[in-house]
């Protein structure tokens, strides 16, 4: 009789022990799942942060010339339509090379008329120069340009850089208006569209000019 009761008691404890072990195993698996899920969320958060991160910015001095001098120093002043990116350069500062179609020429020291050129803008999608936005395909600008020289022309034979960067960029915004991409220039107040009030994304005042009058002013300073 004692042996029978002893066997029942031992079986009871074995059963209890098995239940405890099974429960512990399930909880352990659930804990691993939670950790894995948390790790996945962390990775997703990192991906979101990376995809929404703002570009870095470098600031540098640019040489600014009076308007007439800027016209005379430029080899080419043209209204262009920005095309696809052609490449990036890293030295001495990051730059992006764009293909561009010439729509209209205000000044050209080039002997042969070109239908398209390459334009070198300071900065890239990841690193902006003086917070200037990188050109987008199909945007139109009037740009003051200088012919590039040196070894780089072996890869880009029709390459031009922008004289004074943002100080000589005029973005076409429609309705025969252009937006100067830098500070307000007093020399251009006479062709400013005073009925149009706008601000740059930075909150600074921006100068809106009559496109036809800007072209006329440029041509008036071109030395034949």
C-alpha positions as CSV (number, residue, x, y, z in Angstrom):
1,X,0.0,0.0,0.0
2,X,2.8,2.3,0.9
3,X,4.6,1.5,-2.4
4,X,1.3,2.4,-4.3
5,X,1.0,5.8,-2.6
6,X,4.7,6.5,-3.1
7,X,4.4,5.7,-6.8
8,X,1.4,8.1,-7.1
9,X,3.2,10.9,-5.3
10,X,6.3,10.5,-7.5
11,X,4.1,10.5,-10.7
12,X,2.4,13.7,-9.4
13,X,5.7,15.6,-9.0
14,X,7.0,14.4,-12.4
15,X,3.8,15.7,-14.0
16,X,4.1,19.1,-12.2
17,X,7.8,19.4,-13.2
18,X,6.9,18.7,-16.8
19,X,4.3,21.5,-16.9
20,X,6.7,24.0,-15.4
21,X,9.4,23.0,-17.9
22,X,6.9,23.3,-20.8
23,X,5.7,26.8,-19.7
24,X,9.2,28.0,-19.3
25,X,10.1,26.9,-22.8
26,X,7.1,28.7,-24.3
27,X,8.0,31.9,-22.4
28,X,11.6,31.6,-23.5
29,X,10.5,31.4,-27.2
30,X,8.1,34.4,-26.8
31,X,11.0,36.4,-25.3
32,X,13.2,35.6,-28.3
33,X,10.4,36.6,-30.7
34,X,10.0,39.9,-28.9
35,X,13.7,40.6,-29.1
36,X,13.8,39.8,-32.8
37,X,10.8,42.0,-33.4
38,X,12.4,44.9,-31.5
39,X,15.6,44.4,-33.5
40,X,13.6,44.6,-36.8
41,X,11.9,47.8,-35.6
42,X,15.3,49.3,-34.7
43,X,16.6,48.6,-38.2
44,X,13.5,50.1,-39.8
45,X,13.9,53.2,-37.7
46,X,17.5,53.5,-38.9
47,X,16.4,53.1,-42.5
48,X,13.7,55.8,-42.0
49,X,16.2,58.2,-40.4
50,X,18.6,57.7,-43.3
51,X,16.1,58.2,-46.0
52,X,14.7,61.4,-44.4
53,X,18.0,62.9,-43.3
54,X,18.9,66.3,-44.7
55,X,22.0,66.9,-46.8
56,X,25.0,68.3,-45.2
57,X,26.2,71.8,-46.1
58,X,29.6,73.3,-46.6
59,X,30.1,77.1,-46.8
60,X,32.7,78.8,-48.9
61,X,33.4,82.3,-50.1
62,X,32.6,83.2,-53.7
63,X,34.0,86.0,-55.7
64,X,31.3,88.5,-56.5
65,X,31.7,91.0,-59.3
66,X,29.7,94.1,-60.3
67,X,27.1,93.1,-62.9
68,X,29.0,94.6,-65.9
69,X,32.3,93.0,-64.9
70,X,30.5,89.6,-64.4
71,X,29.2,89.9,-67.9
72,X,32.6,90.7,-69.3
73,X,34.4,88.0,-67.4
74,X,32.0,85.2,-68.6
75,X,32.8,83.2,-71.7
76,X,29.2,82.2,-72.1
77,X,25.9,83.6,-70.8
78,X,22.9,81.5,-71.7
79,X,19.5,80.3,-70.9
80,X,19.8,76.5,-70.4
81,X,17.6,73.6,-69.7
82,X,19.2,71.2,-67.2
83,X,19.5,67.6,-68.3
84,X,20.7,64.4,-66.6
85,X,23.7,64.3,-64.2
86,X,26.9,63.3,-66.0
87,X,29.1,62.7,-62.9
88,X,30.5,64.0,-59.6
89,X,33.8,65.4,-58.6
90,X,35.3,65.4,-55.1
91,X,38.3,67.7,-55.2
92,X,38.9,70.3,-53.9
93,X,35.2,70.4,-52.9
94,X,32.3,68.2,-54.1
95,X,30.8,69.2,-57.4
96,X,28.1,67.8,-59.8
97,X,28.4,67.8,-63.6
98,X,25.1,68.2,-65.5
99,X,24.3,68.0,-69.2
100,X,22.5,71.1,-70.3
101,X,20.7,72.2,-73.5
102,X,21.3,75.8,-74.7
103,X,18.0,77.5,-75.3
104,X,19.1,81.1,-75.9
105,X,22.5,82.8,-75.8
106,X,23.0,86.3,-74.4
107,X,26.8,86.2,-74.8
108,X,29.1,83.7,-76.4
109,X,32.9,83.8,-76.9
110,X,32.7,80.3,-78.4
111,X,33.6,80.2,-82.1
112,X,31.3,77.3,-82.9
113,X,27.7,77.4,-81.7
114,X,27.0,74.6,-79.3
115,X,23.6,73.0,-78.8
116,X,24.5,71.4,-75.5
117,X,27.2,71.7,-72.9
118,X,28.2,70.3,-69.5
119,X,27.8,72.6,-66.4
120,X,29.7,72.1,-63.2
121,X,27.8,73.1,-60.0
122,X,29.3,73.2,-56.6
123,X,27.8,70.6,-54.2
124,X,26.1,67.3,-54.6
125,X,22.8,65.7,-53.4
126,X,24.5,64.7,-50.1
127,X,26.6,67.9,-49.6
128,X,25.2,71.3,-50.5
129,X,27.4,74.3,-51.2
130,X,26.2,77.5,-49.4
131,X,22.8,75.7,-49.0
132,X,22.2,76.1,-52.7
133,X,19.8,73.4,-54.0
134,X,21.3,71.1,-56.6
135,X,19.8,71.6,-60.1
136,X,16.9,69.3,-61.1
137,X,16.4,67.9,-64.5
138,X,14.3,70.1,-66.8
139,X,14.8,73.2,-64.7
140,X,15.7,76.3,-66.7
141,X,18.3,78.9,-65.7
142,X,20.1,81.9,-67.1
143,X,23.7,81.3,-66.1
144,X,27.0,83.2,-66.3
145,X,29.6,80.6,-67.4
146,X,33.3,80.2,-67.7
147,X,35.0,77.6,-69.9
148,X,36.8,74.9,-67.9
149,X,40.4,74.2,-68.7
150,X,42.9,71.5,-67.7
151,X,42.8,67.7,-67.5
152,X,39.2,67.6,-66.6
153,X,38.3,68.6,-70.2
154,X,39.5,65.3,-71.4
155,X,36.5,63.7,-69.8
156,X,34.2,66.7,-70.2
157,X,35.3,68.6,-73.4
158,X,32.4,71.1,-73.3
159,X,32.5,71.8,-69.5
160,X,31.7,75.2,-68.0
161,X,31.7,76.4,-64.4
162,X,29.4,79.0,-63.0
163,X,31.0,82.5,-62.5
164,X,30.4,83.4,-58.8
165,X,28.0,80.4,-58.3
166,X,24.7,81.6,-56.8
167,X,25.5,85.2,-57.5
168,X,25.1,84.6,-61.2
169,X,22.3,82.0,-61.3
170,X,18.8,83.1,-62.4
171,X,16.1,80.5,-62.2
172,X,13.3,80.7,-64.7
173,X,10.0,80.6,-62.7
174,X,7.5,81.2,-65.6
175,X,5.5,84.2,-66.7
176,X,8.6,85.8,-68.2
177,X,10.2,86.0,-64.7
178,X,13.5,84.8,-63.3
179,X,14.5,84.5,-59.6
180,X,18.0,85.5,-58.6
181,X,19.5,82.8,-56.5
182,X,21.5,85.0,-54.2
183,X,21.2,88.3,-52.3
184,X,19.4,91.3,-53.8
185,X,21.6,93.2,-56.2
186,X,21.0,97.0,-56.3
187,X,22.2,97.2,-59.9
188,X,19.2,95.1,-60.9
189,X,16.5,97.1,-59.0
190,X,15.5,98.8,-62.3
191,X,14.4,95.5,-63.8
192,X,12.9,94.0,-60.7
193,X,9.3,93.0,-60.8
194,X,7.9,94.9,-57.8
195,X,4.5,93.4,-58.0
196,X,5.9,89.9,-57.3
197,X,6.8,89.3,-53.6
198,X,8.5,86.0,-52.7
199,X,11.0,84.6,-50.2
200,X,13.6,81.8,-50.5
201,X,13.1,78.7,-48.5
202,X,15.6,80.1,-46.0
203,X,13.2,83.0,-45.4
204,X,15.5,85.6,-47.0
205,X,14.1,88.1,-49.4
206,X,14.5,87.1,-53.1
207,X,14.8,89.2,-56.2
208,X,12.3,88.5,-59.0
209,X,13.4,90.0,-62.3
210,X,11.8,90.5,-65.8
211,X,13.5,87.9,-68.0
212,X,13.4,89.9,-71.2
213,X,14.8,93.0,-69.4
214,X,17.6,90.9,-67.8
215,X,18.6,89.6,-71.2
216,X,18.6,93.1,-72.6
217,X,20.7,94.4,-69.8
218,X,23.3,91.6,-70.2
219,X,23.5,92.3,-74.0
220,X,24.0,96.0,-73.4
221,X,27.3,95.3,-71.6
222,X,28.6,92.7,-74.1
223,X,31.7,94.1,-75.8
224,X,31.7,93.4,-79.5
